[in-house]
Amino acid sequence: MASSMEGVLPVLHTPLTESEGIDVPTLQKEIQWAFQTGAHGVVVAMVSEVLRLGYQRRKQLAQHVCEAACNQGYVIVSVGAESIREAVEFAEHAQGLGASGVMAIPPLATSPSGERTAEYFGAIARSISIPLVVQDASSYVGAAIDLGVYLNLLDEFGPERIYFKPEASPLGPNLSKLRDASGGKAKIFEGSGGINLVDCYRRGIVGTMPGTDLLDGIVALWQALQSGDESRIYQLSLPICALTAMQLQAGLDGFLAIEKYLMHKRGIFPSTRRVQPSGWQLDPETQAEVDRLFDLLQRTLDTSR
């Protein structure tokens, strides 16, 4: 495994029991499937429902994931919180569990200035010795992070300690701005669920953090991009993009509903249960289109097996 984090690192979906506890055996099954499918690591982040799990379950999820995955590949744990103190606590906890790195979004309730945002991320980075992935999730939650914040963090901590996952629109041009302004030093992960993976790969990303639900397709697409197989790239990317577009129409809840549906369809999750309340449900017509696109992706994958 390379010393720098890179490659395909899927964000895990959190399987839940009837009482909304963490279904640990199913989580372990998901992690094993991810590594068997070709993941270079796993991530606990937004579509893991970390914003809805609460303090105790977030820590429990991090512990279960690190126990199951730390010897198999990278493990990155989301530690973003509404206060510096709590974010630092989550970060120190993740490092103590053996995580390879942590990731954080800015606070959502306060809309901090650029100076306060830099202070927040700086405090997290100084509290640990493992890398921090600075995540801008403003395509569905929060506000965009100013380019100056990225560059100041990179100057202070260096490219081995600070990674980036910019998701503000327009993703491709913003990614290129960060790449160019940092003189190519910034190590950037794509986080669009796969819909912008081809474009972002050509702009110099080090890896991607998709949902686990489309992992087999994303791994195959990543390999096609690495080998420069242009025909294969678009055969794979088109159904992936169409599926991700279906998820995007309802924001975070759209991702959660469709991704858990696909995990259940694969036979990995026993249910599609989500932390409640949720703001969007999968209707029969959307489900039928998801089924058609998923079947198309599987047929495309089958042609190379």
Buried (B, 14 or more C-beta within 10 A) or exposed (E): EEEEBBBBBBBBBBBBEEEBEBBBEBBBBBBBBBBEBBBBBBBBBBBBBBBBBEEEBBBBBBBBBBBBBBEBBBBBBBBBBEEBEBBBBBBBBBBEBBBBBBBBBBBBEEEBEEEBBBEBBBBBBBBBEBBBBBBBBBBBBBBBBBBEBBBBBBEBBEBEBBBBBBBBEEBBEBBBEBBEBBEEBBBBBBBBBBBBBBBBBEBBBBBBBBBBBBBBBBBBBBBBBEEEBEEBBEBBBBBBBBBBEBBBEBBBBBBBBBBBBBBBBBEBBBBBBBBEEBEBEBEEEBBEEBEEBBEBBEEBBEEEE
